[in-house]
């Protein structure tokens, strides 16, 4: 049972990390877009 718990925790951790990367990526893209608009 301990094994299942560890796997579930790992999965949750991975989802959290992926979500953070995705959020950062969106933020970076938004910043890039803003810079492009200002430079035009």
MONORWO-V427004 format. One line per field, one symbol per residue. phi: phi as a letter, one per 20 degrees, with the letter a starting at -180 (. if undefined). A space follows every 10 residues. Layout:
# MONORWO-V427004
phi=???
This chain:
# MONORWO-V427004
phi=.gfffffffg fffffffgff ffffffffff fgffffffef
